[in-house]
Amino acid sequence: MMNEYKNKIVDFIREHKKAIKIAIFVFLVGGMAFKGLMQIPQINAGKEEIAQLTDQIEYEKERQEEVKELKDKVNTDEYVEKMASERLGLVKNNAKIFVDVSGE
């Protein structure tokens, strides 16, 4: 009885070998296509993240340039004098000081 079923299965496979191969091929291609379609949201999310990171990189480059310019500016005598005058109330020797007495 067991041999009879085995022989029927083997005969069926031999007779439909080409159709079985085509069915397996279609199943595999369909599975890969489905898997690819399921990954589209992840791909789009990745693209959005890349765009955000690119914007952040540009912002940080601009900020880095501003810091560099400020660093170069801080090392000048004019900037040191300006900060000493504005923040500490210091003045140079022989500087003329004007006082507003109008009361406004």
C-alpha positions in Angstrom: 0.0 0.0 0.0 2.8 2.4 0.9 4.7 1.6 -2.3 1.5 2.2 -4.3 1.3 5.9 -3.0 5.0 6.4 -3.4 4.8 5.2 -7.0 1.8 7.5 -7.7 3.6 10.5 -6.3 6.8 9.7 -8.3 4.7 9.3 -11.4 2.9 12.5 -10.8 6.2 14.4 -10.3 7.6 12.9 -13.5 4.6 13.8 -15.5 4.3 17.4 -14.2 8.0 18.2 -13.7 7.9 21.3 -15.9 4.7 22.6 -14.3 6.1 22.1 -10.9 9.3 24.0 -11.8 7.2 26.8 -13.2 5.0 26.9 -10.0 8.1 27.0 -7.8 9.6 29.8 -9.9 6.4 31.8 -9.8 6.1 31.3 -6.0 9.7 32.4 -5.4 9.4 35.5 -7.6 6.1 36.4 -6.0 7.6 36.0 -2.6 10.5 38.3 -3.5 8.2 40.9 -5.0 6.0 40.8 -1.9 9.1 41.2 0.4 10.3 44.1 -1.7 6.9 45.9 -1.5 6.8 45.4 2.3 10.2 47.2 2.6 9.0 50.3 0.8 7.9 52.1 4.0 11.3 51.4 5.6 13.1 52.7 2.5 11.0 55.9 2.6 11.7 56.4 6.3 15.4 55.9 5.6 15.3 58.6 2.9 13.6 61.0 5.3 16.2 60.3 7.9 19.0 60.9 5.3 17.4 64.3 4.4 17.2 65.3 8.0 20.7 64.3 8.7 21.9 66.2 5.6 20.1 69.3 6.8 21.7 68.9 10.2 25.1 68.5 8.7 24.7 71.7 6.7 23.5 73.6 9.8 26.5 72.3 11.8 28.9 73.3 9.0 27.5 76.9 9.0 27.7 76.9 12.8 31.3 75.7 12.6 32.1 78.5 10.2 30.6 81.1 12.6 32.6 79.7 15.5 35.8 79.9 13.4 35.0 83.5 12.4 34.3 84.4 16.1 37.5 82.7 17.2 39.5 84.7 14.7 37.7 87.9 15.8 38.2 87.3 19.5 42.0 87.2 19.0 42.0 90.9 17.8 42.9 93.9 20.0 39.7 95.7 18.8 37.5 92.9 20.1 39.3 92.8 23.5 39.0 96.5 23.9 35.3 96.5 23.0 34.5 93.7 25.5 36.6 95.4 28.2 34.6 98.6 27.6 31.1 97.1 27.3 31.2 94.4 29.9 33.8 95.7 32.4 33.4 99.4 32.0 37.1 99.9 31.3 38.5 102.6 29.1 41.9 103.3 27.5 44.3 105.8 29.0 43.7 109.3 27.5 40.3 108.2 26.2 37.6 110.9 26.1 34.5 110.0 28.1 31.2 111.7 27.4 28.5 111.7 30.0 24.9 112.3 29.1 23.5 114.8 31.6 20.2 115.5 29.8 18.4 113.0 32.1 16.8 111.0 29.3 
